[in-house]
């Protein structure tokens, strides 16, 4: 009969590469660039009357990138707190 190895249960959980701290920080940085791009597009649509009808696209870019930044930041904070207090 095979016995269970108790030490394997106490190992650190394996985090996929796309959810590592480095990948999350790179994603936050890239989404910040998208947010700035959306903001500059919003400023352009407000200054140019010909493009005033296209203001929803930069707003969508800013909202989507902002939501991604907030969700990844919350994930990193939770991971830091869990690692810090265990």
mmCIF file of the C-alpha atoms, coordinates in Angstrom:
data_MODEL
# 
_entry.id   MODEL 
# 
loop_
_atom_site.group_PDB 
_atom_site.id 
_atom_site.type_symbol 
_atom_site.label_atom_id 
_atom_site.label_alt_id 
_atom_site.label_comp_id 
_atom_site.label_asym_id 
_atom_site.label_entity_id 
_atom_site.label_seq_id 
_atom_site.pdbx_PDB_ins_code 
_atom_site.Cartn_x 
_atom_site.Cartn_y 
_atom_site.Cartn_z 
_atom_site.occupancy 
_atom_site.B_iso_or_equiv 
_atom_site.pdbx_formal_charge 
_atom_site.auth_seq_id 
_atom_site.auth_comp_id 
_atom_site.auth_asym_id 
_atom_site.auth_atom_id 
_atom_site.pdbx_PDB_model_num 
ATOM 1  C CA . UNK A 1 1  ? 0.000   0.000  0.000   1.00 0.00 ? 1  UNK A CA 1 
ATOM 2  C CA . UNK A 1 2  ? 1.262   3.490  -0.865  1.00 0.00 ? 2  UNK A CA 1 
ATOM 3  C CA . UNK A 1 3  ? 1.382   6.001  1.967   1.00 0.00 ? 3  UNK A CA 1 
ATOM 4  C CA . UNK A 1 4  ? 0.682   9.658  1.441   1.00 0.00 ? 4  UNK A CA 1 
ATOM 5  C CA . UNK A 1 5  ? 3.580   12.045 1.766   1.00 0.00 ? 5  UNK A CA 1 
ATOM 6  C CA . UNK A 1 6  ? 2.555   14.659 4.347   1.00 0.00 ? 6  UNK A CA 1 
ATOM 7  C CA . UNK A 1 7  ? 5.328   17.072 3.356   1.00 0.00 ? 7  UNK A CA 1 
ATOM 8  C CA . UNK A 1 8  ? 3.956   17.579 -0.138  1.00 0.00 ? 8  UNK A CA 1 
ATOM 9  C CA . UNK A 1 9  ? 0.800   19.177 1.287   1.00 0.00 ? 9  UNK A CA 1 
ATOM 10 C CA . UNK A 1 10 ? 2.773   21.919 3.034   1.00 0.00 ? 10 UNK A CA 1 
ATOM 11 C CA . UNK A 1 11 ? 4.601   23.136 -0.045  1.00 0.00 ? 11 UNK A CA 1 
ATOM 12 C CA . UNK A 1 12 ? 3.957   26.530 -1.543  1.00 0.00 ? 12 UNK A CA 1 
ATOM 13 C CA . UNK A 1 13 ? 1.195   26.565 -4.159  1.00 0.00 ? 13 UNK A CA 1 
ATOM 14 C CA . UNK A 1 14 ? 2.381   26.640 -7.743  1.00 0.00 ? 14 UNK A CA 1 
ATOM 15 C CA . UNK A 1 15 ? 1.419   29.900 -9.410  1.00 0.00 ? 15 UNK A CA 1 
ATOM 16 C CA . UNK A 1 16 ? 1.131   29.840 -13.217 1.00 0.00 ? 16 UNK A CA 1 
ATOM 17 C CA . UNK A 1 17 ? 3.623   32.048 -15.081 1.00 0.00 ? 17 UNK A CA 1 
ATOM 18 C CA . UNK A 1 18 ? 0.883   34.381 -16.317 1.00 0.00 ? 18 UNK A CA 1 
ATOM 19 C CA . UNK A 1 19 ? -0.164  35.048 -12.716 1.00 0.00 ? 19 UNK A CA 1 
ATOM 20 C CA . UNK A 1 20 ? 3.322   35.682 -11.352 1.00 0.00 ? 20 UNK A CA 1 
ATOM 21 C CA . UNK A 1 21 ? 4.243   38.998 -9.771  1.00 0.00 ? 21 UNK A CA 1 
ATOM 22 C CA . UNK A 1 22 ? 6.415   39.988 -12.727 1.00 0.00 ? 22 UNK A CA 1 
ATOM 23 C CA . UNK A 1 23 ? 3.659   39.275 -15.252 1.00 0.00 ? 23 UNK A CA 1 
ATOM 24 C CA . UNK A 1 24 ? 1.127   41.169 -13.126 1.00 0.00 ? 24 UNK A CA 1 
ATOM 25 C CA . UNK A 1 25 ? 3.411   44.203 -12.830 1.00 0.00 ? 25 UNK A CA 1 
ATOM 26 C CA . UNK A 1 26 ? 4.074   44.205 -16.586 1.00 0.00 ? 26 UNK A CA 1 
ATOM 27 C CA . UNK A 1 27 ? 0.327   44.000 -17.219 1.00 0.00 ? 27 UNK A CA 1 
ATOM 28 C CA . UNK A 1 28 ? -0.321  46.913 -14.842 1.00 0.00 ? 28 UNK A CA 1 
ATOM 29 C CA . UNK A 1 29 ? 2.348   48.968 -16.628 1.00 0.00 ? 29 UNK A CA 1 
ATOM 30 C CA . UNK A 1 30 ? 0.896   48.190 -20.079 1.00 0.00 ? 30 UNK A CA 1 
ATOM 31 C CA . UNK A 1 31 ? -2.640  48.960 -18.918 1.00 0.00 ? 31 UNK A CA 1 
ATOM 32 C CA . UNK A 1 32 ? -1.399  52.270 -17.522 1.00 0.00 ? 32 UNK A CA 1 
ATOM 33 C CA . UNK A 1 33 ? -0.065  53.096 -21.000 1.00 0.00 ? 33 UNK A CA 1 
ATOM 34 C CA . UNK A 1 34 ? -3.468  52.160 -22.493 1.00 0.00 ? 34 UNK A CA 1 
ATOM 35 C CA . UNK A 1 35 ? -5.147  54.371 -19.879 1.00 0.00 ? 35 UNK A CA 1 
ATOM 36 C CA . UNK A 1 36 ? -2.930  57.332 -20.835 1.00 0.00 ? 36 UNK A CA 1 
ATOM 37 C CA . UNK A 1 37 ? -3.630  56.639 -24.525 1.00 0.00 ? 37 UNK A CA 1 
ATOM 38 C CA . UNK A 1 38 ? -7.374  56.666 -23.825 1.00 0.00 ? 38 UNK A CA 1 
ATOM 39 C CA . UNK A 1 39 ? -7.049  59.898 -21.859 1.00 0.00 ? 39 UNK A CA 1 
ATOM 40 C CA . UNK A 1 40 ? -5.192  61.582 -24.710 1.00 0.00 ? 40 UNK A CA 1 
ATOM 41 C CA . UNK A 1 41 ? -7.892  60.362 -27.100 1.00 0.00 ? 41 UNK A CA 1 
ATOM 42 C CA . UNK A 1 42 ? -10.570 61.785 -24.824 1.00 0.00 ? 42 UNK A CA 1 
ATOM 43 C CA . UNK A 1 43 ? -8.804  65.147 -24.734 1.00 0.00 ? 43 UNK A CA 1 
ATOM 44 C CA . UNK A 1 44 ? -8.556  65.074 -28.534 1.00 0.00 ? 44 UNK A CA 1 
ATOM 45 C CA . UNK A 1 45 ? -12.268 64.310 -28.950 1.00 0.00 ? 45 UNK A CA 1 
ATOM 46 C CA . UNK A 1 46 ? -13.179 67.176 -26.639 1.00 0.00 ? 46 UNK A CA 1 
ATOM 47 C CA . UNK A 1 47 ? -10.948 69.680 -28.439 1.00 0.00 ? 47 UNK A CA 1 
ATOM 48 C CA . UNK A 1 48 ? -11.884 68.727 -32.005 1.00 0.00 ? 48 UNK A CA 1 
ATOM 49 C CA . UNK A 1 49 ? -15.525 69.185 -32.928 1.00 0.00 ? 49 UNK A CA 1 
ATOM 50 C CA . UNK A 1 50 ? -15.209 66.793 -35.862 1.00 0.00 ? 50 UNK A CA 1 
ATOM 51 C CA . UNK A 1 51 ? -14.377 63.911 -33.482 1.00 0.00 ? 51 UNK A CA 1 
ATOM 52 C CA . UNK A 1 52 ? -16.834 64.801 -30.711 1.00 0.00 ? 52 UNK A CA 1 
ATOM 53 C CA . UNK A 1 53 ? -19.035 61.794 -31.496 1.00 0.00 ? 53 UNK A CA 1 
ATOM 54 C CA . UNK A 1 54 ? -16.205 59.335 -30.876 1.00 0.00 ? 54 UNK A CA 1 
ATOM 55 C CA . UNK A 1 55 ? -15.704 60.079 -27.181 1.00 0.00 ? 55 UNK A CA 1 
ATOM 56 C CA . UNK A 1 56 ? -17.100 56.716 -26.111 1.00 0.00 ? 56 UNK A CA 1 
ATOM 57 C CA . UNK A 1 57 ? -14.122 54.783 -27.472 1.00 0.00 ? 57 UNK A CA 1 
ATOM 58 C CA . UNK A 1 58 ? -11.465 56.487 -25.296 1.00 0.00 ? 58 UNK A CA 1 
ATOM 59 C CA . UNK A 1 59 ? -13.794 56.280 -22.303 1.00 0.00 ? 59 UNK A CA 1 
ATOM 60 C CA . UNK A 1 60 ? -14.157 52.543 -22.901 1.00 0.00 ? 60 UNK A CA 1 
ATOM 61 C CA . UNK A 1 61 ? -10.370 52.158 -23.125 1.00 0.00 ? 61 UNK A CA 1 
ATOM 62 C CA . UNK A 1 62 ? -9.883  54.081 -19.898 1.00 0.00 ? 62 UNK A CA 1 
ATOM 63 C CA . UNK A 1 63 ? -12.593 52.148 -18.064 1.00 0.00 ? 63 UNK A CA 1 
ATOM 64 C CA . UNK A 1 64 ? -11.402 48.729 -19.242 1.00 0.00 ? 64 UNK A CA 1 
ATOM 65 C CA . UNK A 1 65 ? -7.754  49.392 -18.440 1.00 0.00 ? 65 UNK A CA 1 
ATOM 66 C CA . UNK A 1 66 ? -8.708  50.951 -15.092 1.00 0.00 ? 66 UNK A CA 1 
ATOM 67 C CA . UNK A 1 67 ? -10.748 47.891 -14.113 1.00 0.00 ? 67 UNK A CA 1 
ATOM 68 C CA . UNK A 1 68 ? -7.859  45.608 -15.063 1.00 0.00 ? 68 UNK A CA 1 
ATOM 69 C CA . UNK A 1 69 ? -5.379  47.708 -13.087 1.00 0.00 ? 69 UNK A CA 1 
ATOM 70 C CA . UNK A 1 70 ? -7.603  47.675 -9.990  1.00 0.00 ? 70 UNK A CA 1 
ATOM 71 C CA . UNK A 1 71 ? -8.324  43.930 -10.175 1.00 0.00 ? 71 UNK A CA 1 
ATOM 72 C CA . UNK A 1 72 ? -4.660  42.981 -10.597 1.00 0.00 ? 72 UNK A CA 1 
ATOM 73 C CA . UNK A 1 73 ? -3.628  45.369 -7.815  1.00 0.00 ? 73 UNK A CA 1 
ATOM 74 C CA . UNK A 1 74 ? -6.189  43.787 -5.479  1.00 0.00 ? 74 UNK A CA 1 
ATOM 75 C CA . UNK A 1 75 ? -4.890  40.341 -6.423  1.00 0.00 ? 75 UNK A CA 1 
ATOM 76 C CA . UNK A 1 76 ? -1.309  41.358 -5.659  1.00 0.00 ? 76 UNK A CA 1 
ATOM 77 C CA . UNK A 1 77 ? -2.307  42.936 -2.333  1.00 0.00 ? 77 UNK A CA 1 
ATOM 78 C CA . UNK A 1 78 ? -4.219  39.814 -1.281  1.00 0.00 ? 78 UNK A CA 1 
ATOM 79 C CA . UNK A 1 79 ? -1.269  37.627 -2.231  1.00 0.00 ? 79 UNK A CA 1 
ATOM 80 C CA . UNK A 1 80 ? 1.121   39.872 -0.293  1.00 0.00 ? 80 UNK A CA 1 
ATOM 81 C CA . UNK A 1 81 ? -1.095  39.835 2.799   1.00 0.00 ? 81 UNK A CA 1 
ATOM 82 C CA . UNK A 1 82 ? -1.529  36.061 2.645   1.00 0.00 ? 82 UNK A CA 1 
ATOM 83 C CA . UNK A 1 83 ? 2.223   35.562 2.315   1.00 0.00 ? 83 UNK A CA 1 
ATOM 84 C CA . UNK A 1 84 ? 3.043   38.110 5.022   1.00 0.00 ? 84 UNK A CA 1 
ATOM 85 C CA . UNK A 1 85 ? 0.753   36.727 7.725   1.00 0.00 ? 85 UNK A CA 1 
ATOM 86 C CA . UNK A 1 86 ? 1.267   32.989 7.247   1.00 0.00 ? 86 UNK A CA 1 
# 
